[in-house]
Amino acid sequence: MSDSIILIPTYNEKENIEKIIRAINGLEKSFHILVIDDGSPDGTAKIVHGLMDTEFKDRLFIIERSGKQGLGTAYIAGFKWALEHNYEYIFEMDADFSHDPNDVPRLYSACHDEGYDVAIGSRYVSGVNVVNWPIGRVLMSYFASKYVRFITGFKVHDTTAGFKCYKRRVLETIELDKIRFKGYAFQIEMKFTAYKIGFKIKEVPVIFVNRREGVSKMNGGIFGEAFFGVMRLRLDGWIRKYPALPKA
C-alpha cells in the first residue's frame, strides 16, 4: 500500500495516458494513480481499464464521469475518493507530460520530509521555466499569476499551477463542497484557501513543457473565470470565515 496517490483528470488523452502511467510507475517510490475521466469519446478510459486488469492491479484506479464537467469538479471527486481510501499525500498532475513525472518525488519530499502542507510545482519561482509555449500564452499565464498576487496579497509566484501535492489534513480541512470555481480559477481558489487557513506552502521550481501530443483544453472562458474570480476571492478574504488550522 502506498501512502500517496496521483490524481490525473482526463478528456481525450489516448495518446498520453498509458505513457504517463508507465512513467509514474517507473519511479523509485511507489505512487498509486487515480484517473478521473470525463467521458472521453476517444477511448481513454478503455486504455486505463486494460492496464488495471493486467499490469497495474491495486495501483491504478479510475472514476468515470458522464461528459465534461470541469477540472475543478474532477479534482474534488478525486480528493474525496483519495480521502475515503486513506491516502496521506494527494497529488494533482496533468496527463500530457507538461508536468515531469521525475518531479513528483521532489513535491513529495517537500511535504513528507520538510514538513510543508502544500507543495506547488512552480514555473515562476525561479524565473520563467516554460518550454514550447507560444509567447502570448507564456505572458498571459505569467501576468495572471502577478495579477493574483497583486489583487489578493497572496505571496505565491505560480498561483495558477496545476502540479501540486497536498497533505491529507489540508483537503480534510478545506470545505471542498464550498469551492466554487470549476476551471482555471479552481487552482487559484484551492491555494488561496489553504493560505488563508494558515497551511505551510512551498514552491518547488519545475520546468513546464507544453504537450507534444493531444489537444490543449485551454480557452478564453477559462481565463475569464480566473480574472473575475480573483476579485471574488479578494472579497472572500475580507468577509469569509475560514476553517481553523488543525493541530499538527
C-alpha positions in Angstrom: 0.0 0.0 0.0 1.4 3.4 -1.0 0.8 6.5 1.2 0.5 8.6 -1.9 -1.9 8.9 -4.9 -1.7 11.0 -8.1 -4.9 12.3 -9.5 -5.0 12.7 -13.3 -8.1 14.2 -14.9 -8.5 13.2 -18.5 -10.6 14.1 -21.5 -9.4 12.6 -24.8 -5.8 11.7 -23.7 -5.4 8.4 -25.5 -2.0 9.5 -26.9 -0.7 10.2 -23.4 -2.4 8.2 -20.7 -0.6 4.9 -20.9 2.8 6.6 -21.2 2.2 8.8 -18.2 1.0 5.8 -16.1 4.1 3.8 -17.1 6.4 6.8 -16.3 4.9 7.2 -12.8 5.1 3.5 -12.2 8.8 3.6 -13.1 9.7 6.0 -10.3 11.7 4.5 -7.4 8.9 5.3 -4.8 5.5 3.7 -5.3 2.7 6.2 -6.2 -0.8 5.0 -6.9 -2.8 6.7 -9.7 -6.4 7.7 -9.9 -7.6 8.7 -13.4 -10.8 10.9 -13.4 -12.2 10.6 -16.9 -15.0 12.9 -18.2 -16.5 10.5 -20.7 -13.6 10.7 -23.3 -15.0 9.6 -26.6 -11.5 8.6 -27.8 -11.3 5.6 -25.5 -9.0 6.9 -22.8 -11.0 5.1 -20.1 -10.8 1.8 -22.1 -7.0 2.1 -22.1 -6.9 2.6 -18.3 -9.2 -0.4 -17.7 -6.9 -2.5 -19.8 -3.9 -1.6 -17.7 -5.9 -2.0 -14.5 -6.9 -5.5 -15.5 -3.4 -6.6 -16.3 -0.2 -4.9 -15.1 -1.4 -2.4 -12.6 -3.9 -4.1 -10.3 -4.2 -2.4 -6.9 -2.1 0.6 -8.1 -4.3 2.1 -10.8 -7.9 3.3 -10.4 -10.5 5.2 -12.4 -13.6 7.4 -11.8 -15.7 7.6 -15.0 -18.0 10.6 -15.3 -20.6 11.4 -17.9 -19.3 14.3 -20.1 -17.1 17.3 -19.4 -17.9 18.7 -16.0 -14.9 20.9 -15.4 -11.4 20.5 -14.0 -12.4 21.6 -10.5 -15.2 19.1 -10.1 -13.0 16.3 -11.4 -10.4 17.1 -8.7 -13.0 17.4 -6.0 -14.3 14.0 -6.9 -10.7 12.7 -6.8 -9.9 14.4 -3.5 -13.0 12.8 -1.8 -12.1 9.3 -3.2 -8.5 9.7 -2.0 -9.6 10.7 1.5 -12.0 7.8 1.7 -9.2 5.4 0.8 -6.9 6.9 3.4 -4.0 8.3 1.3 -1.8 10.7 3.2 -0.3 12.6 0.2 -2.5 13.6 -2.7 -1.2 15.0 -6.0 -2.6 16.9 -8.9 -1.0 16.2 -12.2 -1.7 16.6 -16.0 -1.7 13.6 -18.3 0.2 15.3 -21.1 3.7 15.4 -19.7 3.7 19.1 -19.2 4.4 18.1 -15.6 7.5 15.9 -15.5 6.9 12.6 -13.5 10.5 12.9 -12.3 9.5 16.0 -10.3 6.8 14.1 -8.3 9.3 12.8 -5.7 10.5 16.4 -5.1 7.0 17.6 -4.3 6.6 14.5 -2.0 9.8 15.3 -0.2 8.7 18.9 0.4 5.6 17.6 2.3 6.9 14.4 3.8 10.5 15.4 4.7 10.4 19.2 5.0 7.0 19.4 6.7 5.1 21.6 4.3 1.4 21.1 3.9 1.2 22.0 0.2 4.0 21.7 -2.4 3.5 23.6 -5.7 5.4 22.7 -8.8 6.2 26.3 -9.7 7.0 27.6 -13.2 7.8 31.1 -11.9 9.5 30.9 -8.5 13.0 31.0 -10.2 12.3 32.9 -13.4 10.1 31.7 -16.2 10.6 28.0 -16.7 8.2 27.2 -19.6 9.2 25.3 -22.8 7.5 25.3 -26.2 4.6 27.6 -25.2 3.6 30.4 -27.6 4.9 33.7 -26.2 1.4 35.0 -25.9 0.4 32.2 -23.6 3.5 32.5 -21.5 2.8 36.2 -21.0 -0.8 35.5 -20.2 0.0 32.8 -17.6 2.8 34.8 -16.1 0.9 38.0 -15.7 -2.2 36.1 -14.5 -0.1 35.0 -11.5 1.2 38.5 -11.0 -2.4 39.8 -11.1 -3.5 37.3 -8.5 -0.6 38.3 -6.2 -1.4 42.0 -6.6 -5.2 41.7 -6.0 -5.1 39.1 -3.2 -1.8 39.8 -1.5 -1.1 36.0 -1.8 2.7 35.5 -1.8 2.9 32.6 -4.2 4.6 33.1 -7.6 2.7 30.5 -9.6 -0.8 30.9 -8.4 -2.4 29.0 -11.4 -0.1 26.0 -11.2 -1.8 22.6 -11.6 1.0 20.4 -10.3 0.7 20.0 -6.6 1.0 17.8 -3.6 -1.4 18.2 -0.6 -1.1 16.6 2.8 -4.3 14.8 3.7 -5.1 17.3 6.5 -5.3 20.2 4.0 -8.1 18.5 2.0 -9.8 17.4 5.2 -9.9 21.0 6.4 -10.8 22.8 3.2 -14.6 22.7 2.8 -14.4 21.0 -0.6 -18.2 21.5 -1.4 -17.7 25.2 -1.0 -15.1 25.5 -3.6 -17.0 27.4 -6.3 -14.8 27.6 -9.4 -14.6 24.8 -12.0 -12.0 25.9 -14.5 -8.6 27.8 -14.3 -9.7 29.7 -11.2 -10.1 26.4 -9.3 -6.3 26.2 -8.9 -6.1 29.7 -7.5 -9.0 29.2 -5.1 -7.6 26.0 -3.6 -4.2 27.6 -3.0 -5.7 30.8 -1.7 -8.0 28.9 0.7 -5.1 26.8 2.0 -3.1 30.0 2.5 -6.0 31.8 4.4 -6.4 28.8 6.7 -2.7 29.0 7.5 -1.2 25.9 5.9 2.5 26.0 5.1 3.1 26.2 1.3 6.3 25.7 -0.6 7.0 26.4 -4.3 9.3 23.8 -5.8 10.8 25.0 -9.1 9.9 22.9 -12.1 10.2 23.2 -15.9 6.8 23.1 -17.6 6.9 21.6 -21.1 4.0 22.2 -23.5 2.2 19.0 -24.6 3.6 17.1 -27.5 0.5 15.0 -28.2 -3.2 15.6 -27.9 -5.1 18.9 -27.8 -4.9 21.6 -25.2 -8.1 22.3 -23.2 -7.3 26.0 -22.6 -9.7 28.6 -23.8 -10.6 32.2 -23.3 -13.5 31.4 -20.9 -11.2 29.7 -18.6 -9.0 32.8 -18.3 -12.2 35.0 -17.9 -13.3 32.9 -14.9 -9.9 33.3 -13.4 -9.8 37.1 -14.0 -13.2 37.9 -12.3 -12.9 35.0 -9.8 -9.8 36.6 -8.2 -11.9 39.7 -7.3 -14.4 37.4 -5.6 -11.6 35.7 -3.7 -10.3 39.0 -2.5 -13.7 39.9 -1.2 -14.0 36.4 0.4 -10.7 37.1 2.1 -12.2 40.1 3.9 -15.5 38.6 4.9 -15.5 34.8 4.8 -14.8 32.8 8.0 -12.3 30.1 7.0 -11.9 26.8 8.9 -9.4 26.8 11.8 -5.9 25.4 11.2 -5.9 21.9 12.6 -3.2 20.9 15.1 -0.3 19.1 13.6 
